């Protein structure tokens, strides 16, 4: 049987900063917090990771609400308009 995973769109990538491997994300549909598991999905992007650090206006935050623009450290390259999906069990 196992657990059923579901994915909920929470936002999309606006920009990617390769030097620091940070994605700028607009949270258009939901909130995110440290420890959330996300999937980044786009035309050539498809990976999952756990959020370990997040910033709003260069300040470290534990959580960001719908409507926020956040910076998240990502483990791989992302591209503008890639979708950010929160994975829940």
N, C-alpha and C positions, 0 to 999 in steps of 0.2 A: 504494500500500500504506500507507505512513505508520506512525506509531507508534500503538499502541493505548494509550489512557489508561484507567486503572482508578481507581475511587474506593473508599476503605476508610473506614468509619465509625470515628472515633476518640473522639467524645464529643458533648456537647450543651451548648447555651447555658443558663446558670442565670440570668444577669441582664445588663442592658445599661446602661451609664452614658453617657448622651447627651452630657453636657458635655465629656467627654474622648474620646468615641467608642471606648470599651473594652467588650469582651464578657468576662464571667466565664464560663469554660468548665470543665466537669468532664470530665476525660479518662477515660472509662469503658472504652474499647476499644482504645486505642493511645497512642503517644507523638507529640509534635510537636517540631520544632526550627526555629530561625530559617532562613528560606530555603525551608521547605516551602510548597507550593501547596495551599491549602484551598478547599473549596466550602462555603458556608453555605446550607443548604436548609431551608425551612420552608413553612408554608401560604402566606405572602406574601413570603417571603425567598428569593432565589436569585442568588447572585453568587460569583465566585471572586476570590481574592487571594493574594498571597505574604505570609507572616508576616515582618514586619520588626522587630517588638519584642514581647517576651513577658515577663511578670513572674509570680513566685510569691512570695506574701507581701510584695509591694512591692519585691522585689529583681529586677533584670534577670537573666534566665537565657538560655542558648543553647538549652536543651533541657528538656522536661518529660516525665516518664514516665506511663504508665497509672496511674490512681489519684490524680493530682495535680489541683488546682484552679488554673487559670492565668488571667491577664488578658492579652488580646490586643487590640492596636489594630486596629480594623476600619474599612473605608472606607465602610460603609453601616450603616443601622440593622439590628439583629438583635433577635430576640424569644426569650423563654424557651422552651425545648424545641426550638428550631431545631437541626438536626443539623449536626455538623461532620464533613466528609469530607476525608480527605487524598487528593490526586490524585497518582498515580504513573504513570510512563511505562513 
